[in-house]
Amino acid sequence: MSQQARQSIIAHEGKINKIYLDHLGNATFGIGHLVLPTDDLEEGVEYSDEVVMEYFDKDFEIALNDAQSIIDQSLIPEEAFNVLIEMCFQLGKPRVLKFKRFLYHLNKCEFLEAADEMEDSKWCKVDTPKRAKELAERMRNV
């Protein structure tokens, strides 16, 4: 189940083995890891793939747990749940919870409507339109 979500996140985020600025100007590392003051990372240092994957594994586990806390994964198809995991990874649970109409439709297994709600968002229209539209299309095709 989550292997597909992992691969999709890696494809969307890319992998850079040092600290870089994301499209919003935030210090980021590896596979979309938002650098925190508590991280043991230094600017300008190139880290091994092993270190990158350690951070990614932790971040993915957080996204998976967040998705599981939002909806019981047994209630929706695997692909719909994978999309939710990726949204949690990219946006974080607090922002995903603001997608109230999306979550309403997801809980009712109304995937076309859920996809419409994904597309009717700043996330899709401004932040990362290509990624959001791709995820909405995957939701639409559940």
N, C-alpha and C positions, 0 to 999 in steps of 0.2 A: 504493500500500500504506500507507505511513505517514501519508498525508493524513487518512485516517479516524481513525487513532490520535491525531493532532494535534487534530482537531476534538473528539473525545471528551474528551481531557484538558482542553481549554479549557472545554468545557461543564461538566465536573465541578469544575474548579478555580475558574472565574470569572476575572475580570480586574479587578484593582484597581491603579491607577497610582501607588500610594504604599505605603509600608511599613505593614503591618497585622499583627495577631496571628492565627495560624491556630487551629483548634479545640483544639490542644494547647498554645497559648500561645507558639508560636515566631514570632519576627519573620520575616515573609514578605513577598514583593513580587511584583507583577504577576500572573503565572499560576503560582502555586504555587512560586515560587522561594524556597528557604530562604536568608535573608540570612546571608552569611558576613562575617567581619571584613575580608576582602580586597575585598569589593564596594565600589564607588564610589557608595553610596546613602546619602542622609540622611533621617532621620525627618522627617515633616511636609512633605516636598517632593513635589509632584505631577509625575510624569514623563510624557513623551510616549508615545504608543502605539508609536512607533519604538523607544524604549529598552526598553519592556516586551517587545516582540517579539525584540529582540536577546538579552535574558536567556532568554526562552522557547526561542528557537532553539538556544542553547547547551545548555540543560537537556534539551531534547528529543533532541538529538544524543547526549548522555550516556546517556539512557534507551534509545535505539535501539541504541547500541553495547553497552550492558550486556545487553540482550535477545539480541543477536547472539552475545555471548560465552557465554550460558547454553545456547542451543540453535541449531542450524543452521536458519534460517528456511525453507529449502527442504523441511524434513522435516515441517512441520506446515502446516495451512491458514492463509491470510492472517489470518482473523479471530482464530484462536487466538494468532498471533504479535502481533497488535495489542493483545490483552488483556495479554499478557506485557509489551509495551512500556509500557502504562499502569501496570501494577503496578510496574515498575522506576522509572517517573517518580515515582509517589506514595511508594513504600516505600523505594526505593534497592536496589541489587543485594544488599548484605549481608543485608537483611531478606528479600528474595525467595528467596535461597539457603537460608533456614531453612525454606522450604516444601518440605521434602524429598519427602514423598509426592505433593504436587501436581506437582513436577518429574518424579518417576518416571512418573506417569501421563501427563503431557504428552509425555514422550519416547516413550511407547508409543502415542501417539495415542488414549488412553483419556480422551476429553474429558468424559464424564459423571462419571467418577471424579475427574478433575482439578477439575471444578466443585465436587464434594462436598468436596474437600480445601480449596478456597478458602473455602467456607462454614463449615468446621469450624476457624475460626481467630479469634484475638482481633481481628484486622483486621476481620473480618466481624461478629463478635458485639458488639464494643465500639467500636473506633476509628471506622470509617466504614461502618456496616452498609448503608446505602442504595447507596453506590457499589460496595462489594464484592459485594453480591447482584446488582446489575445486571451487573457484569463476569462473575460466575459464571454468570449466565443466558446471557450471550453465549457463554461457553465451552461451556455445555451444548448450545447450539443450533448448534455448529460442524458 
